[in-house]
């Protein structure tokens, strides 16, 4: 029954998107047409965008590497990621760089640093639009796409804008914090913006290996309190993690160290969500995107109606003025004619 309900809601969404596309075609609105096509393909392919977000240097790339169990994404001690990187399932590893002019190039893993980092591609001088990586990981099966985004708040303001531009596409977010320093005001401001687009957010407090247990607990309680106050939500859960330890443990097959990293605990939470709730969240996300496009179309139509109505109103006003002037001229002629009829002739 649940599967039947999902299929019916999915079909209803397809029908609604088809109607929206028809409206956009009538108006010849290419931007909306492209957006509707993208959303429709996402729904057809069951693509679920699980996006890793956070301030710069919170360990987002290391976290993704720890999930995959390999050093796939480049990491460094300075603000690094500058390009959105999409990871999807593939039987073989494949790294593809997509450029803004539509060109594509397959590169080796160790060449990634030349395209997605500020050091290798400062201010995106190579005009990279996005990087897509296929990789045989269980995390990426059943349509799940893990997205690595540039950190916000660094001196590279373009990186922040790149991340903000991607927010409308997000289905669920993994929001990374750190124990030292704990939650900052800039992170809270960013989180409030994220919440406008994303309903499902997992909070992860990374780098727990930096502090002892007591300080770690205090840091997490602080972050939990300020997040709940900022979002007005009293049910925030924060998951502790050491992505660095988790990656090293997976690479060395050290089960004890892996447990100490807390990754297995979060893995169970994330796995349960992807199994039980992913489909519902995907439908909600597509519905929200569709409503936004419909709202944009309604606004555009109203603007066009106003643009058409304004000249018409001006024309009607000019006609009224012309008619009044014509009446005035006719009245003057009548008065003049009457004066001529009753004029007394001068004596000769």
PyMOL commands that set and color helices and strands:
alter all, ss='L'
color gray80, all
select helices_A, chain A and resi 2-27+30-44+60-68+109-111+113-116+122-124+138-140+157-169+185-197+208-210+213-231+243-252+255-260+263-276+278-341
alter helices_A, ss='H'
color red, helices_A
select strands_A, chain A and resi 48-54+85-89+94-99+104-107+128-135+144-148+172-178+200-206+238-240
alter strands_A, ss='S'
color yellow, strands_A
deselect
rebuild
show_as cartoon
